[in-house]
Amino acid sequence: MDTISRRRFIQLTGAGALAAVAPSLTIEDIANAAITRPLPLGTPILVVVTLYGGNDGLSTVVPFQNSIYQSLRPQIALSESEVLPLDNELALNGSMTGIKSLWDRNQVAIIRGVGYPNPDRSHFSSMAIWQSASRQAVRTGWLGRWVDTQNEDPLLAISLGSVLPPLLAGNKRSGSVLPLGGLKIPTGNLASDCKKLSLTSASDSPLQALAARTLGNLFQISDDITPILKAPAPPASDLPTSIGGNAGSETNLTQQLEIVAKLIAAGAPTRVWSVSLGGFDTHADEKRAQSALLGAVSNSLSRFLSQIRSTNRKSDVVVLAYSEFGRRVRGNASQGTDHGTSGPVFVLGEKVKGGFYGENPSLSALVNDDLKVTTDFRDIYATLLEKVLGTAPERVLGTWQGRTPFIVV
């Protein structure tokens, strides 16, 4: 077999486009960085949880005492026995016991009526607006633009999964992707050839040098990394136990957050993590399906934050959970709901000043049969940029002035 040149390798693999795509990382890459350049203790970390599909806010934060709510949703409205009251008017879906426990610790901010002017009911358009923080057709995400303001570091912002969300795409560079299944390291003759290709040369062009470094990183697994990779995730020791283990179901979100907790505890130099869960497009059989989904989110987040509390990073982590829109107020004929407008956003963590924020949209003052938008999501983003990521919001959001004071300074 002919030995291929590095130039030919770049042509065959498309590595010449590496500068325009998201770096793909391995857990080993991140663990190595945790050893060689750990994130200093006390550095705030943002974990973004995207709930794809349009989560129904009225079945999440439930106006359980409101007769209009009950009359407009005769088949899917939750009764008092099916919710977890937060005050005399609002309650959490009964499946959200984990988040209720965090609420009781004053570590959950619920921002009500969140959306943007002239809402779009398309999943794709609305999610693009939320992730870009713009009504214009822009190619960058709000956290990708934040990445652009920082020193170049592929570990600065990481998304769990196989595809980089637009959220982390910047103009000059982007966040990175950490595949859940990991990357397969070449073996045998292919490994030998790749190692040769990973050797740098003074005559390399910038793209050739980048391709070589990328290959080289695959083989730079130090003996020091092994203990981190084999160590268990931080314990969720303050959660109730069930059949000998911590309460909470195993979902894809749980698995993503388990990896994030492990790498945060190890000292990964990552300021932003992105995870996600789909399935919230509940046009039919909503009461059962959404309760299961919300239970999974609640259990995953409470377990994750319990794991973080067992580490020396417990005061560093803030979690944002959002969806692209809420649902219609009226139930449909399939015991579900259709695409709507505003909904609640959750911010969680020890730095969070728990409670309700934003005006609760009135069920007696609908706009085209939809809930009003009473809080612009950019108020939340600006607060997180300023108070968690330590960046002037105008560098990312332009002249946006709104804030929501849910972070304890």
KOLKEFI-339774 format. One record per residue (C-alpha): residue in three letters; residue number from 0; x, y negated, z negated. Coordinates in Angstrom, 3 decimals, padded with zeros to 6 digits. Example, Ala and Ser with C-alpha at 12.3 -4.5 7.8 and 13.67 -1.06 7.14 Angstrom:
ATOM, residuo, num, xx, yy, zz
ATOM, ALA, 0, 012.300, 004.500, -007.800
ATOM, SER, 1, 013.670, 001.060, -007.140
This chain:
ATOM, residuo, num, xx, yy, zz
ATOM, MET, 0, 000.000, 000.000, 000.000
ATOM, ASP, 1, 001.335, -003.405, 000.935
ATOM, THR, 2, 002.216, -005.729, -001.909
ATOM, ILE, 3, 000.041, -008.819, -001.645
ATOM, SER, 4, 001.344, -012.328, -002.208
ATOM, ARG, 5, -000.143, -014.673, -004.766
ATOM, ARG, 6, -001.364, -016.915, -001.946
ATOM, ARG, 7, -003.172, -013.922, -000.380
ATOM, PHE, 8, -004.567, -013.016, -003.788
ATOM, ILE, 9, -006.052, -016.497, -004.131
ATOM, GLN, 10, -007.601, -016.206, -000.677
ATOM, LEU, 11, -009.075, -012.762, -001.354
ATOM, THR, 12, -010.464, -013.509, -004.786
ATOM, GLY, 13, -011.637, -017.070, -004.308
ATOM, ALA, 14, -009.281, -018.209, -007.043
ATOM, GLY, 15, -008.780, -021.400, -005.095
ATOM, ALA, 16, -012.160, -022.476, -006.425
ATOM, LEU, 17, -011.135, -021.916, -010.047
ATOM, ALA, 18, -010.880, -025.613, -010.728
ATOM, ALA, 19, -014.540, -026.058, -009.828
ATOM, VAL, 20, -016.008, -023.194, -011.848
ATOM, ALA, 21, -016.243, -022.372, -015.516
ATOM, PRO, 22, -013.317, -020.516, -017.063
ATOM, SER, 23, -014.312, -017.010, -018.143
ATOM, LEU, 24, -012.872, -016.084, -021.517
ATOM, THR, 25, -012.374, -012.901, -023.481
ATOM, ILE, 26, -012.820, -012.561, -027.222
ATOM, GLU, 27, -009.076, -011.914, -027.282
ATOM, ASP, 28, -008.396, -015.349, -025.755
ATOM, ILE, 29, -010.438, -017.045, -028.445
ATOM, ALA, 30, -009.072, -014.916, -031.276
ATOM, ASN, 31, -005.516, -015.698, -030.164
ATOM, ALA, 32, -006.306, -019.415, -030.238
ATOM, ALA, 33, -007.850, -019.000, -033.701
ATOM, ILE, 34, -004.481, -017.719, -034.887
ATOM, THR, 35, -002.214, -020.147, -033.067
ATOM, ARG, 36, -004.285, -023.349, -033.349
ATOM, PRO, 37, -007.269, -022.870, -035.665
ATOM, LEU, 38, -009.939, -025.531, -035.933
ATOM, PRO, 39, -009.175, -027.631, -039.032
ATOM, LEU, 40, -011.528, -027.019, -041.938
ATOM, GLY, 41, -014.191, -029.690, -042.194
ATOM, THR, 42, -014.451, -030.174, -038.414
ATOM, PRO, 43, -018.161, -030.209, -037.468
ATOM, ILE, 44, -019.393, -027.518, -035.078
ATOM, LEU, 45, -022.585, -027.630, -032.997
ATOM, VAL, 46, -024.442, -024.431, -032.055
ATOM, VAL, 47, -027.107, -024.970, -029.380
ATOM, VAL, 48, -029.938, -022.430, -029.100
ATOM, THR, 49, -031.970, -022.681, -025.878
ATOM, LEU, 50, -035.396, -020.997, -025.878
ATOM, TYR, 51, -036.224, -020.480, -022.214
ATOM, GLY, 52, -039.818, -020.388, -020.988
ATOM, GLY, 53, -041.526, -023.206, -022.864
ATOM, ASN, 54, -042.154, -022.405, -026.512
ATOM, ASP, 55, -045.659, -023.166, -027.803
ATOM, GLY, 56, -045.172, -025.764, -030.520
ATOM, LEU, 57, -048.717, -025.488, -031.865
ATOM, SER, 58, -048.134, -021.834, -032.693
ATOM, THR, 59, -044.694, -022.600, -034.127
ATOM, VAL, 60, -045.443, -025.571, -036.362
ATOM, VAL, 61, -049.129, -024.918, -036.903
ATOM, PRO, 62, -051.789, -027.527, -037.845
ATOM, PHE, 63, -053.594, -024.712, -039.618
ATOM, GLN, 64, -056.124, -026.936, -041.432
ATOM, ASN, 65, -057.153, -028.852, -038.316
ATOM, SER, 66, -060.613, -027.921, -037.007
ATOM, ILE, 67, -059.782, -029.239, -033.503
ATOM, TYR, 68, -056.853, -026.814, -033.313
ATOM, GLN, 69, -059.101, -023.921, -034.261
ATOM, SER, 70, -061.861, -024.920, -031.803
ATOM, LEU, 71, -059.552, -025.422, -028.790
ATOM, ARG, 72, -057.827, -022.080, -029.334
ATOM, PRO, 73, -060.567, -019.708, -030.492
ATOM, GLN, 74, -058.662, -016.552, -029.476
ATOM, ILE, 75, -055.093, -017.471, -030.400
ATOM, ALA, 76, -055.330, -019.955, -033.271
ATOM, LEU, 77, -053.526, -018.795, -036.396
ATOM, SER, 78, -055.514, -018.622, -039.600
ATOM, GLU, 79, -054.310, -019.691, -043.036
ATOM, SER, 80, -053.436, -016.086, -043.853
ATOM, GLU, 81, -051.143, -015.901, -040.785
ATOM, VAL, 82, -048.914, -018.894, -041.513
ATOM, LEU, 83, -046.313, -020.130, -043.995
ATOM, PRO, 84, -047.474, -023.549, -045.269
ATOM, LEU, 85, -044.930, -026.371, -045.350
ATOM, ASP, 86, -047.348, -028.978, -046.698
ATOM, ASN, 87, -051.117, -029.502, -046.772
ATOM, GLU, 88, -051.366, -029.869, -042.989
ATOM, LEU, 89, -048.571, -028.007, -041.232
ATOM, ALA, 90, -047.184, -024.486, -041.488
ATOM, LEU, 91, -044.708, -022.217, -039.754
ATOM, ASN, 92, -045.790, -019.191, -037.774
ATOM, GLY, 93, -046.025, -016.331, -040.263
ATOM, SER, 94, -043.171, -014.466, -038.565
ATOM, MET, 95, -040.695, -017.261, -039.362
ATOM, THR, 96, -039.824, -016.187, -042.892
ATOM, GLY, 97, -036.094, -016.760, -042.388
ATOM, ILE, 98, -036.515, -020.376, -041.304
ATOM, LYS, 99, -039.042, -020.889, -044.111
ATOM, SER, 100, -036.359, -019.827, -046.600
ATOM, LEU, 101, -033.980, -022.385, -045.060
ATOM, TRP, 102, -036.744, -025.012, -045.225
ATOM, ASP, 103, -037.061, -024.297, -048.937
ATOM, ARG, 104, -033.300, -024.953, -049.241
ATOM, ASN, 105, -033.865, -028.360, -047.575
ATOM, GLN, 106, -031.719, -027.287, -044.598
ATOM, VAL, 107, -034.259, -027.521, -041.757
ATOM, ALA, 108, -035.238, -030.710, -039.938
ATOM, ILE, 109, -038.358, -030.349, -037.798
ATOM, ILE, 110, -038.627, -033.150, -035.251
ATOM, ARG, 111, -042.194, -033.346, -033.982
ATOM, GLY, 112, -043.626, -034.349, -030.615
ATOM, VAL, 113, -040.305, -034.135, -028.771
ATOM, GLY, 114, -040.139, -034.595, -025.018
ATOM, TYR, 115, -039.534, -037.367, -022.470
ATOM, PRO, 116, -041.654, -039.870, -020.526
ATOM, ASN, 117, -043.792, -038.570, -017.633
ATOM, PRO, 118, -043.234, -034.895, -018.468
ATOM, ASP, 119, -042.598, -032.344, -015.730
ATOM, ARG, 120, -044.271, -028.936, -016.153
ATOM, SER, 121, -041.828, -027.065, -013.928
ATOM, HIS, 122, -039.514, -024.755, -015.881
ATOM, PHE, 123, -036.587, -025.594, -013.638
ATOM, SER, 124, -037.127, -029.354, -013.452
ATOM, SER, 125, -037.885, -029.775, -017.127
ATOM, MET, 126, -034.945, -027.667, -018.274
ATOM, ALA, 127, -032.707, -029.632, -015.905
ATOM, ILE, 128, -033.910, -032.847, -017.558
ATOM, TRP, 129, -033.295, -031.492, -021.068
ATOM, GLN, 130, -029.863, -030.107, -020.221
ATOM, SER, 131, -028.683, -033.133, -018.258
ATOM, ALA, 132, -030.431, -035.712, -020.504
ATOM, SER, 133, -031.450, -037.542, -017.339
ATOM, ARG, 134, -034.523, -037.924, -015.128
ATOM, GLN, 135, -032.187, -038.460, -012.193
ATOM, ALA, 136, -030.751, -035.663, -010.056
ATOM, VAL, 137, -027.364, -035.416, -011.750
ATOM, ARG, 138, -024.937, -032.503, -011.593
ATOM, THR, 139, -023.696, -032.713, -015.160
ATOM, GLY, 140, -025.015, -031.638, -018.533
ATOM, TRP, 141, -025.007, -033.883, -021.589
ATOM, LEU, 142, -022.489, -031.664, -023.384
ATOM, GLY, 143, -020.483, -031.267, -020.188
ATOM, ARG, 144, -020.116, -035.036, -020.109
ATOM, TRP, 145, -019.007, -034.838, -023.745
ATOM, VAL, 146, -016.371, -032.276, -022.694
ATOM, ASP, 147, -015.171, -034.835, -020.136
ATOM, THR, 148, -014.466, -037.298, -022.969
ATOM, GLN, 149, -012.210, -034.850, -024.833
ATOM, ASN, 150, -008.696, -033.564, -024.276
ATOM, GLU, 151, -008.685, -030.664, -021.846
ATOM, ASP, 152, -009.219, -027.372, -023.643
ATOM, PRO, 153, -011.082, -024.361, -022.183
ATOM, LEU, 154, -012.076, -023.307, -025.699
ATOM, LEU, 155, -013.703, -026.609, -026.628
ATOM, ALA, 156, -017.240, -025.571, -025.604
ATOM, ILE, 157, -018.271, -021.963, -024.985
ATOM, SER, 158, -021.479, -020.358, -023.748
ATOM, LEU, 159, -022.253, -016.725, -024.558
ATOM, GLY, 160, -023.366, -014.844, -021.448
ATOM, SER, 161, -022.398, -014.353, -017.834
ATOM, VAL, 162, -023.363, -017.744, -016.373
ATOM, LEU, 163, -022.467, -021.232, -017.517
ATOM, PRO, 164, -025.627, -023.244, -018.320
ATOM, PRO, 165, -025.856, -026.702, -016.696
ATOM, LEU, 166, -025.766, -028.021, -020.261
ATOM, LEU, 167, -021.950, -027.566, -020.318
ATOM, ALA, 168, -021.089, -028.713, -016.787
ATOM, GLY, 169, -019.059, -031.918, -016.633
ATOM, ASN, 170, -017.766, -034.133, -013.863
ATOM, LYS, 171, -014.070, -033.333, -014.363
ATOM, ARG, 172, -014.291, -030.006, -016.177
ATOM, SER, 173, -016.772, -027.814, -017.976
ATOM, GLY, 174, -017.279, -025.537, -020.906
ATOM, SER, 175, -016.301, -021.879, -020.645
ATOM, VAL, 176, -018.186, -018.610, -020.497
ATOM, LEU, 177, -017.713, -015.658, -022.837
ATOM, PRO, 178, -019.372, -012.542, -021.352
ATOM, LEU, 179, -021.089, -010.473, -024.030
ATOM, GLY, 180, -019.734, -007.251, -022.594
ATOM, GLY, 181, -016.187, -008.554, -022.385
ATOM, LEU, 182, -013.833, -008.366, -019.414
ATOM, LYS, 183, -012.161, -005.177, -018.238
ATOM, ILE, 184, -008.379, -005.412, -018.322
ATOM, PRO, 185, -006.750, -003.767, -015.275
ATOM, THR, 186, -004.766, -000.573, -015.795
ATOM, GLY, 187, -002.221, 001.459, -013.815
ATOM, ASN, 188, -000.728, 000.153, -010.584
ATOM, LEU, 189, -003.297, -002.645, -010.377
ATOM, ALA, 190, -002.214, -003.876, -013.799
ATOM, SER, 191, 001.426, -003.856, -012.683
ATOM, ASP, 192, 000.598, -005.873, -009.570
ATOM, CYS, 193, -001.497, -008.345, -011.548
ATOM, LYS, 194, 001.294, -008.843, -014.057
ATOM, LYS, 195, 003.665, -009.669, -011.206
ATOM, LEU, 196, 001.129, -012.138, -009.821
ATOM, SER, 197, 000.826, -013.742, -013.240
ATOM, LEU, 198, 004.487, -014.822, -013.197
ATOM, THR, 199, 004.758, -018.536, -012.580
ATOM, SER, 200, 007.153, -020.204, -010.216
ATOM, ALA, 201, 008.385, -023.777, -009.911
ATOM, SER, 202, 007.249, -023.739, -006.277
ATOM, ASP, 203, 003.607, -022.952, -007.192
ATOM, SER, 204, 000.909, -025.381, -006.180
ATOM, PRO, 205, -001.409, -026.480, -009.027
ATOM, LEU, 206, -004.070, -023.952, -007.963
ATOM, GLN, 207, -001.529, -021.138, -007.658
ATOM, ALA, 208, -000.165, -021.966, -011.108
ATOM, LEU, 209, -003.720, -021.996, -012.506
ATOM, ALA, 210, -004.441, -018.592, -010.966
ATOM, ALA, 211, -001.207, -017.206, -012.402
ATOM, ARG, 212, -001.961, -018.540, -015.869
ATOM, THR, 213, -005.474, -017.099, -015.704
ATOM, LEU, 214, -004.101, -013.656, -014.923
ATOM, GLY, 215, -001.406, -014.004, -017.530
ATOM, ASN, 216, -003.953, -014.780, -020.219
ATOM, LEU, 217, -005.612, -011.416, -019.627
ATOM, PHE, 218, -002.451, -009.640, -020.743
ATOM, GLN, 219, -001.474, -011.911, -023.632
ATOM, ILE, 220, -003.131, -009.917, -026.402
ATOM, SER, 221, -000.922, -010.232, -029.436
ATOM, ASP, 222, -000.691, -007.621, -032.182
ATOM, ASP, 223, -001.821, -010.408, -034.515
ATOM, ILE, 224, -005.222, -010.471, -032.747
ATOM, THR, 225, -006.146, -006.882, -033.542
ATOM, PRO, 226, -007.231, -007.491, -037.167
ATOM, ILE, 227, -009.607, -010.248, -036.054
ATOM, LEU, 228, -011.179, -008.118, -033.351
ATOM, LYS, 229, -011.628, -005.133, -035.635
ATOM, ALA, 230, -012.822, -007.085, -038.656
ATOM, PRO, 231, -016.575, -007.077, -039.353
ATOM, ALA, 232, -018.615, -010.222, -038.937
ATOM, PRO, 233, -019.053, -012.356, -042.068
ATOM, PRO, 234, -021.557, -010.778, -044.466
ATOM, ALA, 235, -025.076, -012.158, -044.765
ATOM, SER, 236, -024.934, -011.457, -048.471
ATOM, ASP, 237, -027.630, -013.860, -049.653
ATOM, LEU, 238, -030.411, -012.443, -047.456
ATOM, PRO, 239, -032.951, -009.969, -048.849
ATOM, THR, 240, -032.154, -006.346, -048.077
ATOM, SER, 241, -034.333, -003.875, -046.240
ATOM, ILE, 242, -033.590, -000.131, -046.203
ATOM, GLY, 243, -030.059, -000.717, -047.347
ATOM, GLY, 244, -029.238, -003.519, -044.915
ATOM, ASN, 245, -029.881, -007.226, -044.507
ATOM, ALA, 246, -033.362, -008.135, -043.339
ATOM, GLY, 247, -033.697, -009.238, -039.713
ATOM, SER, 248, -034.197, -007.549, -036.382
ATOM, GLU, 249, -031.448, -006.854, -033.865
ATOM, THR, 250, -031.984, -008.915, -030.717
ATOM, ASN, 251, -029.774, -010.249, -027.973
ATOM, LEU, 252, -029.802, -013.559, -029.832
ATOM, THR, 253, -028.630, -011.800, -032.996
ATOM, GLN, 254, -025.764, -010.238, -031.035
ATOM, GLN, 255, -024.749, -013.591, -029.558
ATOM, LEU, 256, -024.799, -015.315, -032.939
ATOM, GLU, 257, -022.909, -012.422, -034.539
ATOM, ILE, 258, -020.038, -013.070, -032.131
ATOM, VAL, 259, -020.230, -016.814, -032.760
ATOM, ALA, 260, -020.179, -016.291, -036.546
ATOM, LYS, 261, -017.182, -013.986, -036.260
ATOM, LEU, 262, -015.192, -016.431, -034.161
ATOM, ILE, 263, -016.136, -019.468, -036.252
ATOM, ALA, 264, -015.022, -017.598, -039.387
ATOM, ALA, 265, -011.747, -016.695, -037.666
ATOM, GLY, 266, -011.018, -020.367, -036.921
ATOM, ALA, 267, -011.703, -020.529, -033.179
ATOM, PRO, 268, -010.925, -024.077, -031.940
ATOM, THR, 269, -014.423, -024.439, -030.484
ATOM, ARG, 270, -016.646, -027.428, -031.266
ATOM, VAL, 271, -019.745, -026.413, -029.268
ATOM, TRP, 272, -021.348, -022.990, -028.847
ATOM, SER, 273, -024.304, -022.254, -026.568
ATOM, VAL, 274, -026.606, -019.229, -026.975
ATOM, SER, 275, -030.084, -018.516, -025.646
ATOM, LEU, 276, -033.199, -016.364, -025.712
ATOM, GLY, 277, -035.861, -016.097, -022.997
ATOM, GLY, 278, -039.433, -014.868, -022.840
ATOM, PHE, 279, -041.356, -017.896, -024.131
ATOM, ASP, 280, -043.533, -018.346, -021.029
ATOM, THR, 281, -046.581, -016.983, -022.870
ATOM, HIS, 282, -049.414, -017.262, -020.327
ATOM, ALA, 283, -051.043, -014.127, -021.753
ATOM, ASP, 284, -051.212, -012.225, -025.050
ATOM, GLU, 285, -049.479, -015.126, -026.719
ATOM, LYS, 286, -050.363, -014.493, -030.343
ATOM, ARG, 287, -048.558, -011.157, -030.465
ATOM, ALA, 288, -045.725, -011.958, -028.045
ATOM, GLN, 289, -044.775, -015.367, -029.405
ATOM, SER, 290, -044.902, -014.233, -033.015
ATOM, ALA, 291, -042.437, -011.477, -032.145
ATOM, LEU, 292, -040.154, -013.940, -030.346
ATOM, LEU, 293, -040.313, -016.508, -033.133
ATOM, GLY, 294, -039.613, -013.787, -035.670
ATOM, ALA, 295, -036.523, -012.809, -033.700
ATOM, VAL, 296, -035.330, -016.431, -033.544
ATOM, SER, 297, -036.036, -016.999, -037.237
ATOM, ASN, 298, -034.308, -013.807, -038.345
ATOM, SER, 299, -031.315, -014.415, -036.074
ATOM, LEU, 300, -030.804, -017.995, -037.248
ATOM, SER, 301, -031.263, -017.252, -040.940
ATOM, ARG, 302, -028.849, -014.328, -040.675
ATOM, PHE, 303, -026.307, -016.439, -038.783
ATOM, LEU, 304, -026.420, -019.268, -041.309
ATOM, SER, 305, -026.173, -016.774, -044.162
ATOM, GLN, 306, -023.039, -015.357, -042.509
ATOM, ILE, 307, -021.624, -018.874, -042.159
ATOM, ARG, 308, -022.367, -019.575, -045.843
ATOM, SER, 309, -020.087, -016.676, -046.771
ATOM, THR, 310, -017.149, -018.416, -045.041
ATOM, ASN, 311, -015.196, -021.610, -045.685
ATOM, ARG, 312, -017.033, -023.226, -042.747
ATOM, LYS, 313, -020.462, -023.349, -044.395
ATOM, SER, 314, -020.665, -027.144, -044.336
ATOM, ASP, 315, -019.294, -027.472, -040.813
ATOM, VAL, 316, -022.053, -025.869, -038.718
ATOM, VAL, 317, -025.188, -027.572, -037.359
ATOM, VAL, 318, -027.692, -025.661, -035.204
ATOM, LEU, 319, -030.007, -027.212, -032.583
ATOM, ALA, 320, -032.948, -025.105, -031.295
ATOM, TYR, 321, -035.095, -026.436, -028.435
ATOM, SER, 322, -037.220, -025.394, -025.442
ATOM, GLU, 323, -037.939, -027.129, -022.134
ATOM, PHE, 324, -041.545, -028.061, -022.985
ATOM, GLY, 325, -044.468, -027.145, -025.195
ATOM, ARG, 326, -047.740, -025.592, -024.061
ATOM, ARG, 327, -051.231, -026.863, -023.267
ATOM, VAL, 328, -053.448, -027.538, -026.265
ATOM, ARG, 329, -056.327, -025.445, -024.953
ATOM, GLY, 330, -055.920, -021.697, -024.774
ATOM, ASN, 331, -056.467, -020.069, -021.389
ATOM, ALA, 332, -058.654, -017.134, -020.364
ATOM, SER, 333, -055.774, -014.664, -020.794
ATOM, GLN, 334, -055.339, -015.343, -024.514
ATOM, GLY, 335, -052.295, -017.432, -023.750
ATOM, THR, 336, -051.357, -021.008, -022.935
ATOM, ASP, 337, -050.081, -022.797, -019.860
ATOM, HIS, 338, -047.236, -025.284, -019.398
ATOM, GLY, 339, -047.579, -028.417, -021.500
ATOM, THR, 340, -045.542, -031.347, -022.702
ATOM, SER, 341, -044.121, -032.092, -026.140
ATOM, GLY, 342, -043.127, -029.671, -028.874
ATOM, PRO, 343, -041.046, -029.385, -032.046
ATOM, VAL, 344, -037.258, -029.244, -032.144
ATOM, PHE, 345, -035.380, -027.650, -035.054
ATOM, VAL, 346, -032.029, -028.755, -036.474
ATOM, LEU, 347, -030.580, -026.514, -039.195
ATOM, GLY, 348, -027.552, -026.367, -041.477
ATOM, GLU, 349, -026.079, -027.539, -044.759
ATOM, LYS, 350, -025.348, -031.008, -043.348
ATOM, VAL, 351, -029.015, -031.387, -042.379
ATOM, LYS, 352, -031.414, -033.492, -044.429
ATOM, GLY, 353, -034.454, -031.248, -044.307
ATOM, GLY, 354, -038.007, -032.392, -043.682
ATOM, PHE, 355, -040.288, -033.676, -040.945
ATOM, TYR, 356, -039.176, -036.332, -038.469
ATOM, GLY, 357, -041.131, -038.094, -035.775
ATOM, GLU, 358, -044.851, -038.683, -035.581
ATOM, ASN, 359, -046.984, -035.557, -035.340
ATOM, PRO, 360, -048.982, -035.759, -032.060
ATOM, SER, 361, -052.688, -036.139, -032.754
ATOM, LEU, 362, -055.079, -033.475, -031.479
ATOM, SER, 363, -057.787, -036.120, -031.226
ATOM, ALA, 364, -055.729, -038.462, -029.015
ATOM, LEU, 365, -054.524, -036.271, -026.161
ATOM, VAL, 366, -053.058, -037.555, -022.904
ATOM, ASN, 367, -054.596, -035.686, -019.974
ATOM, ASP, 368, -055.446, -032.900, -022.428
ATOM, ASP, 369, -051.800, -032.684, -023.508
ATOM, LEU, 370, -049.969, -033.643, -026.662
ATOM, LYS, 371, -048.315, -037.059, -026.651
ATOM, VAL, 372, -044.554, -037.348, -026.622
ATOM, THR, 373, -043.736, -039.210, -029.839
ATOM, THR, 374, -039.952, -038.598, -029.988
ATOM, ASP, 375, -037.560, -038.771, -027.036
ATOM, PHE, 376, -035.107, -035.850, -027.104
ATOM, ARG, 377, -032.261, -038.249, -026.412
ATOM, ASP, 378, -032.722, -039.641, -029.944
ATOM, ILE, 379, -031.730, -036.175, -031.181
ATOM, TYR, 380, -028.819, -035.831, -028.768
ATOM, ALA, 381, -027.480, -039.264, -029.692
ATOM, THR, 382, -027.569, -038.366, -033.380
ATOM, LEU, 383, -025.739, -035.082, -032.792
ATOM, LEU, 384, -023.103, -036.764, -030.627
ATOM, GLU, 385, -022.522, -039.448, -033.222
ATOM, LYS, 386, -022.788, -037.492, -036.477
ATOM, VAL, 387, -021.604, -033.999, -035.479
ATOM, LEU, 388, -019.327, -034.410, -032.466
ATOM, GLY, 389, -017.915, -037.770, -033.554
ATOM, THR, 390, -018.433, -039.392, -030.168
ATOM, ALA, 391, -020.067, -042.687, -029.288
ATOM, PRO, 392, -023.354, -041.688, -027.612
ATOM, GLU, 393, -022.971, -044.324, -024.883
ATOM, ARG, 394, -020.074, -042.310, -023.460
ATOM, VAL, 395, -022.568, -039.539, -022.674
ATOM, LEU, 396, -026.061, -041.073, -022.672
ATOM, GLY, 397, -025.373, -044.572, -021.407
ATOM, THR, 398, -027.045, -047.350, -023.375
ATOM, TRP, 399, -029.469, -045.112, -025.298
ATOM, GLN, 400, -030.211, -046.666, -028.695
ATOM, GLY, 401, -032.608, -044.239, -030.418
ATOM, ARG, 402, -031.540, -042.072, -033.365
ATOM, THR, 403, -033.181, -039.540, -035.694
ATOM, PRO, 404, -031.572, -039.575, -039.181
ATOM, PHE, 405, -031.501, -035.863, -039.984
ATOM, ILE, 406, -027.767, -035.537, -040.724
ATOM, VAL, 407, -026.341, -036.101, -044.212
ATOM, VAL, 408, -023.167, -038.170, -043.829
